[in-house]
Amino acid sequence: MNTRVDRHFIIAAYYFPPLGMAGTARPLAMANYLAEQGFEVSVLTVKPIAYPVHDQTQRKSLHPNVRVYRAGSSDPDRLAKMIPFLKPLIKLRRRSGRRSASSLIFPDSKVGFVKPATALLKTLIRADKQNILITTSPPVSIHQLGLNAAGQGTIRWIADFRDIWGSLSLEDQSDAFRAKAESYLTDITDAANLITATSPLTIDYLQTEINAAADYHFLPNGYDESDFATPVAEHNQYLGLYGTLNHLIGIEKLFDWISVLRKSTPSLNESVRHIGYLDLPNLDDLLARYGMQNDFMSIGYLPHHESIQAVRCHAANIIMLSDELDTSYIIPSKLFELLRAEPPLLAILPPGNAARLLLEEYSFSDVFVIDSAAELGDALNRLRSQSSTQKRAGVARFERRQELSALLNRLEELL
């Protein structure tokens, strides 16, 4: 059996601190935990790119024994960083052509990172150690590094999926693109020693539609207990939204329900506070349509630890996803931090969604699964007569150290 000093983990992640937002937290947590356990850890990521949010506090939290290596790229975000006048064009592409643009470049727009990263990866492989490569997507093109390295005697490969492909399923793509994508996923699941995913429904899809014979492991995003060590200084009466606010959230439903409730209950005065990156061009129109201009505020992206403290102060937090898009397999990355936070959680999630199924399975206290304006009103009435300052029972199962410890145990069985 290999010992810790005989193993070298290489984590290939396009998104990594100092970039902010949820996508960087997972590879950062992996790198820190593995280094704490005494493994040699290298991170392979991209050189600076044009990106809307940076979080220097996340970079400062990186374990000192983790080595970070950066490769160049010809993808649009890297080019926009090197050639500033391209940045407005890249921003316009994001706003106006998400789906159509994504189908023009296979497997995605970050494929320009693959060749430089593969060249750098070859220099990181240690002949004297068992090298364990973890490629974490999105972008799904990152798994090409694993395909390029697969078959080398000193490499074992974990393909980690935060999404099946992009933020939505493949169903809205053309038949030709979908067939090509399924072939690519088959190659990945054939070659990888282990497939990890943030959602059981992602695993179900890969097992049922792509490769039933591969080895799979559910690895939720989880939360870090150390983020909650500081006591909450004060409380407020806001309903909190935490994380990126974009078209996947379906915020119009919440505004509509609040509008309906106010007609029957004029004294209803709940206000919504958003903490995170705002990427919803029609927000002002929605606020005007439902009379929410004075009852919604977005304070933008906060450094990680500040955002945790902020959501712990709310009267309740909301987690929601659109039911007009196929969000069935998505478990929002912030779910577990919201479960660990003390305030009640209002879950507005489509039936059959992976996050909703998890909440229904565990029956956490102070979690309200809501399907109508009337149910929202009932939950708000209950909130007025109760408050929660205790950690929820059962949530510790999703602490990241426990999840990553379970992953190491699984690796011992496979490697």
N, C-alpha and C positions, 0 to 999 in steps of 0.2 A: 504493500500500500504506500502511495506517495505521501510524504510529510508536507507540512506547510512550506518549508524552505525549498522543497522540490517543485513547487507549483508557481507559475507566473500567470496572473490574470491580465488579459488585455481587453479593456472595455472600449469598444468603438461606438462613439455617440456623436452624431453631428451637433446636437444641442447640448452644451455643457457650459457651466459658469466660466466667465461672468455673465453669460446670457441668462435672462430671468425667465419667469413663468414656469408652469408645471412640468414641462418636458425635461427640464434640466435636473429636477430633484431626484428622479429615479437613478440615473447613472451616478450622480454624486453620492447618493446613499449607498449604492453598491460599492463604489470605490472606497469610501470611508470605512465601511464595515469590513471589507476584505483586508484592508490594510491593518485595521485594529486586530484582526485575527492572526496577523503575522505573515500574511501572504505578500509576495511581491506583486505590485499593482501598477500597471501603466494604462493611461487613458489616451486614446487616439481620437482627436477631434479636429474641427476645421479651424483655419486661421480666421481672424476677425471678419465678421460679416455685417451687413446692414441689417439691423434688428431693432424692433421697437422698444424693447425693455432690457435693461441690464441690472444685475443685482450683485454688487461687489461683496456684500455680506456673505453670499453663498460661496464665492471664491475663497474668502478668508476662512471658511469653515472646512476647507479641504484638508484632509489628513496630510501631515508633512512628508510622509513616506510615499505618497502617490506621485508618480511622475506623469506629467502631461506633455504630450507631443501633438503638434499641430501641422496639418497638411494643407496645401493650397487647394483651390477648387475653381472650376470655371462655371459654377452655378450662378443664377441671377443674383442671389443675395451677396455672394462673395464679390461678384463683378460690381455691384452697386456700391460696395464699400471701397473698392479700388478706384472706381470711376464715378465720382459723386453725382454727375449730371444724370446718371441712369436711375438714381434712387426714386424720383417721382414716377418714372415709367414702371418700376417694379411695384410701387405702391398702388398704382392704377391697375396693374394686372391682378394684384391680390383682391382689390375691391370689385372688379368687373368681370373677371374671367376665371374664377376658381376652377370650375368643373371643366370648361372647354380647354383651358390652358393645360390642366393636369393630364389630359388625354393626348396631348401633342408630343410629349416627351416621355419615353418609357425607361424605367418604371415610374420616375417622377422627376421634378425639376432639379433635384440634388444629385443626379447621376454624374454631373461633372466633378463631384468629389471622389468618385470611386477610384479612378486611375491613380491620382496622387496619393490617396490613402492606402491603396494596395501596395504601392511602392514603399511607403513609410512602414507599413505593417511588416513587410519582409525584413526590415532592419531591426524590428523589435522582438522577433521570434528568437528565443534562447535555445540553443542546441542542447544545453545541459539541464534543461528543465521541461516539465510537462506544461505546455502553454495552453491555457484555456481562454479562448476568444469568446467574448460576449458582444454580439451586435444588437443594438437596441433601436427599434424603429417606432415612429417615423423619423426620417424618411425611409421608406421600405427599400430604397436602393442601397442602404447601408449593409443589407444582408448579402450583397454581391461580394463584399469583402470575405465573408465566411465561405461563400461558394468558391472564390478564388483560392482560399487557403485550405479548403477541405481536402482530405486525402494525404496531407503531409503528416508524417508519423508522429511528430511532436505536438500536433495541434488537436485540441478537442473544441467543439463549437457549440455555443448556446445561442440560439436565435430568439430574441426577446421582442414580443409584439405588444406595444401600447395600443395600437389600432390594428385592424386587419390589413388596411392599406393606407388610406388617409383618414380624414375626420369622418367620412361617410363610407358606406359599404360600396361594393363594386356594382351594385344593381343599376346605378344610374349611368354607367358607362356603356359604350357600344359593345355589341356581341364580340367583335374582333378584339377590342381591348380587354374585355373580360376573359376571353379564352387565353390570351397571352399572359394575363395576370395570373390565372389559375395554373398555367404551366410553370411560371416563375415560382409560385408558392409551392408547387409540387417539388421542384428542384431543391428549394430550401428545406422543406420538411424531410425529403429523402436524405439530404447530406448532413443536416445538423444532428448532433448527439442528443440534444434536448431542445424542446420548444417551450418557452415560458410566455405567459400572456397575463395581462391585467384583468381580463374578463373571462369567466367560464364560457360565455357564449362565443367568444373568439375561438377558444379551444374546441367547442362543439362544432363550429363551422369548419375549422381545419381538419378535424377528425372525420367529419361526415362528408364533406365536399372535396377535400384535398388528399388526405393521407391518413387512413385509420391506423397504420402500423407504426407511426412515429411515436416517440416518447414525449409526453406533455406534462407541464406543471403549472398550476395556477399560482401566480406571484402578484398579488394585488399591490397597488402603490403604497398603501399603509400610511403610517404617521410615525414621527419621532417623539418619544416620550419626553426627551430633553427640551423640546420646544414649549412644553407646558409647565416647566418648573417654576416660572415666575408667577406669583399670585395675580389675579385680576385686580386692577387698581380701581376701576369704576364700571358701572353698568349704565346702559342707555335703553331707550325704548324703540330702537330701530329694528326692522326686519332686515337681516343681512343677506346679501348675495356675494358669494366669494368665488373668485376665479375669473377667467376671461369671459366677457359678456359679448356673445356673437350670435349668429343666426341659428346655431345649434340649441340655444337655450330656450327659445320660444317665449320670450318675456312678455309678449302681447297677451298671452293667456292670463298671466298674473295681473296685469293692469286691468284687463276686462273683468276679472272676478272682483277685484277691489272696487271697481266702478259699480258693479251690480250690488255689492254689499252696501255701498254708501247710499244707494237709493232707498234701501230698506232700513238702513241704520245710519242716519245722518251724523251721529256722534262718532262714527268710526274715523279714527284719525291716524291710522298706521302709516308710517313713512318707510320707504325702502332705501337702504344704503348699500351701494355696490363698492366692493374692494377688489381691484384687479384691473387688468388691461381691458379697455373699452374698444370694441371693434364692431360697432353696430351703426352704420351710416343713417338708418332711418329712425334712430332713437328719438330725436326731437319731434318728429311727426307722431310717433306713438304716444309720447307724453302729452302732446296737445290733444290728440284724439280722445284720450281717456282722462283728461283733466289731472294729470299727475305731475305737472311742471313743478309744483311746490312741495311735492311729496316723494321725490326721487332725487338722489344725489349719488354721483360717482366720484370717489376720492382718488381713483386711479390705482396704479400699481404701487404697492408698498414693499419694502424689503421684507424678506420672508418672516423673520421673527416679529416684526411690527404688524404684519397682516394677521398672524396667529393671535396676537394680543387683541387686535381690533375685533375679530369675529367672536372672541370670547366675551366681549362686552355687550353684545346684542341681546335684545329681549328674546329673539329666536333667529335662526338662520334658515335659509331656503336653498334647497337644491332642486334644480329642474332641468328638463330637456324637452325639446320640441316633440310633439306627436305628429307633426306634418312632414317630418323627415324620418329616415330609417336610422334611429338612434338606439336600436334595440340592444346592440352588444356593448354599448358604451357604459362604463362605470366612471363618472367624473373623477379626476385625480384628486380633487379636494374632499371627496366624500369622507374619507377616513379621518382627516383632520377635523372635519365638522362633527363626526361622531365622537371624537375624543374631546372636543370642546364641550363646555358645560351647558350652553343654551339648548333649548328644545330645537328639533330639526323638523321643518316642514318639507316633505318630499312630494314634488309635483312631477311625476315621472310616468311615462306611458306604460300601460299594462304589458307585461312580458319583457320590459327593459331589464338588463342585467343588474343594474343597481337596485331597482325596485325588488327584484327577486331576492337579492341578498338581504335587503332590509326586512322583507317578509319572512325570510328563513330564520333570521336571528331575533326578531321581535325585540329590538332594543327599546329601553324605556325612553319616554319623551321624544319619540319619533312618530310623526303623523303622516301617513300616506294619504294624499288628498287628490280627489278626482272631480271636484265641483266647487262652485262658489259657496254653496251651503256648507260643505265640509271645511272649507277654509274659514268660514265664519265661526263654525263650532270650535275649531282649533284655536282661533284667536280669543274666543271667550274663555276657553280653558287656560290659556296663557295668562290671562289677567288674574287668575286665582291661584297661580302656582309659579314657582321659580325653581331653577335647578342650579346647584353649585357643586354637584358631585360628578365624578367620573362614571360613565355608563358601565354597567356590568357587561362583560363579554367583549368589550372593544379591544382589550389588550391582545387578543388573538391576532390583531392586525398591526401591531407595533412592528416597525420595519426590522428591528434586530431579530425578532422571532421569525419573521417571514424569511429573512436571508439565512438564518440558521437552518431553517427547514430546507432551503435550497441547497445548502452545503451537504446536508444529510442525503438529499436526493442524488447529488453528484457522486457521493461515495458509493452509491449503488450502481452507478452507470459507468464511471471512469476507471 
